[in-house]
């Protein structure tokens, strides 16, 4: 391990050379894999393999929900929430808060699609009729959230990128 400045967290010589804990690296890799998986699921739909598409997308939405609940919410509560609203002008807080807000909307939309398309839990009047538009919108939002997550990871754990 090396230190770039006094007071910096040591950079790990691991998969990524960052100051990130291993759990953050795992979340990053999982989220990238899920983003790619959603693209695969979209391709499956275009190939008219709707059963495989439904299984793929549902598994990813539920896996993401677990990652959010087990990893992201606790991290946000400890590291970001105490600084809101006073520190929202700082990139550390602004990126994480924007990522969390848009990510929440996107995950809820994914869960809504899953419940609407894959179950009979919702009453008929609350079910989606134009699936393609909903799914494409959520896919675009998901990738936007993934990019915000990458920016958050870089801001939090790659200190040499943000030196003055």
C-alpha positions in Angstrom: 0.0 0.0 0.0 1.1 3.5 -0.6 0.0 6.9 0.6 -0.2 9.9 -1.7 -0.6 12.6 1.0 -0.6 12.6 4.8 -4.1 11.9 6.0 -5.2 10.1 2.8 -6.6 6.7 3.0 -4.1 4.2 1.7 -4.6 3.0 -1.8 -5.2 -0.8 -2.0 -3.4 -2.9 -4.5 -6.4 -4.9 -5.5 -8.8 -5.1 -8.5 -8.9 -1.3 -8.4 -6.2 0.8 -6.9 -8.4 3.1 -4.8 -9.1 4.0 -1.2 -12.4 2.0 -1.4 -13.3 -0.7 0.9 -13.7 -4.1 -0.8 -17.5 -4.0 -0.3 -17.6 -0.8 -2.4 -15.5 -2.5 -5.2 -17.9 -5.5 -5.1 -21.0 -3.2 -5.4 -19.3 -1.3 -8.3 -18.6 -4.6 -10.2 -22.1 -5.9 -9.4 -23.8 -2.7 -10.6 -21.8 -2.7 -13.9 -22.7 -6.4 -14.4 -26.4 -5.6 -13.7 -26.3 -2.7 -16.2 -24.9 -5.1 -18.9 -27.4 -7.7 -17.8 -30.2 -5.3 -18.5 -28.9 -4.7 -22.0 -28.8 -8.5 -22.5 -32.4 -8.6 -21.2 -33.4 -5.9 -23.8 -31.7 -7.9 -26.5 -33.7 -11.0 -25.4 -36.9 -9.0 -25.8 -35.9 -7.9 -29.3 -35.4 -11.6 -30.1 -38.9 -12.2 -28.8 -37.6 -14.5 -26.0 -40.0 -12.9 -23.5 -39.7 -15.6 -20.9 -36.0 -15.3 -20.7 -36.3 -11.5 -20.9 -38.7 -11.4 -17.9 -36.5 -13.8 -15.8 -33.3 -11.7 -16.6 -34.8 -8.3 -15.9 -36.7 -9.5 -12.7 -33.6 -11.1 -11.3 -31.6 -7.9 -11.9 -34.2 -5.6 -10.4 -34.5 -7.8 -7.2 -30.7 -8.2 -6.9 -30.3 -4.5 -7.2 -32.9 -4.0 -4.5 -30.9 -6.2 -2.2 -27.7 -4.3 -3.0 -29.4 -1.0 -2.3 -30.9 -2.1 1.0 -27.9 -4.0 2.3 -25.1 -1.7 1.1 -26.1 1.6 -0.3 -28.7 2.8 2.2 -26.5 2.1 5.2 -23.6 3.9 3.6 -25.7 6.9 2.6 -27.2 7.1 6.1 -23.7 7.2 7.7 -21.7 9.2 5.2 -24.1 11.5 3.4 -27.4 12.0 5.2 -25.8 13.9 8.2 -24.5 16.5 5.7 -27.8 17.2 4.0 -28.8 20.0 3.3 -25.8 22.0 4.6 -23.2 20.4 2.4 -25.1 19.7 -0.8 -22.9 22.3 -2.5 -20.0 19.9 -2.3 -19.5 17.3 -5.0 -19.1 14.5 -2.4 -22.6 15.1 -1.1 -24.3 16.3 -4.3 -23.3 13.3 -6.4 -24.3 10.8 -3.8 -27.6 12.5 -3.1 -28.5 12.9 -6.8 -27.5 9.2 -7.4 -29.7 8.2 -4.5 -32.7 10.3 -5.6 -32.7 9.2 -9.2 -31.7 5.7 -8.3 -34.7 5.4 -5.9 -37.1 6.5 -8.6 -35.6 4.1 -11.1 -35.6 1.1 -8.7 -39.3 1.9 -7.8 -40.2 2.1 -11.5 -38.4 -1.2 -12.1 -40.3 -2.8 -9.3 -43.6 -1.4 -10.6 -42.9 -2.9 -14.0 -42.1 -6.2 -12.4 -45.3 -6.2 -10.4 -47.4 -5.0 -13.3 -46.0 -7.3 -16.0 -45.0 -10.4 -13.9 -47.7 -10.7 -11.3 -51.4 -10.2 -10.7 -50.8 -8.3 -7.4 -51.8 -4.9 -8.9 -55.4 -4.3 -9.8 -56.0 -4.1 -13.6 -56.4 -0.3 -13.6 -52.9 0.2 -12.1 -51.2 -2.1 -14.6 -49.0 -0.9 -17.4 -50.3 -1.2 -21.0 -47.3 0.3 -22.9 -44.5 -1.8 -21.6 -42.0 -1.0 -24.2 -41.9 2.8 -23.4 -41.7 2.1 -19.6 -39.0 -0.5 -20.0 -36.9 1.7 -22.3 -37.3 4.7 -20.0 -36.2 2.7 -17.0 -33.2 1.2 -18.9 -32.0 4.7 -19.9 -32.6 6.0 -16.3 -30.7 2.9 -14.9 -27.7 3.7 -17.1 -27.8 7.3 -16.0 -27.9 6.2 -12.4 -25.0 3.8 -13.0 -22.9 6.6 -14.5 -23.8 8.8 -11.4 -22.7 5.8 -9.3 -19.4 5.6 -11.1 -18.9 9.3 -10.6 -19.7 8.9 -6.9 -17.3 6.0 -6.5 -14.6 8.1 -8.2 -15.2 11.1 -6.0 -15.3 9.1 -2.8 -12.5 6.6 -3.4 -10.1 7.9 -6.1 -8.6 11.0 -4.4 -5.9 11.7 -6.9 -8.5 12.5 -9.6 -9.7 15.5 -7.6 -6.5 17.1 -6.4 -6.2 20.9 -6.9 
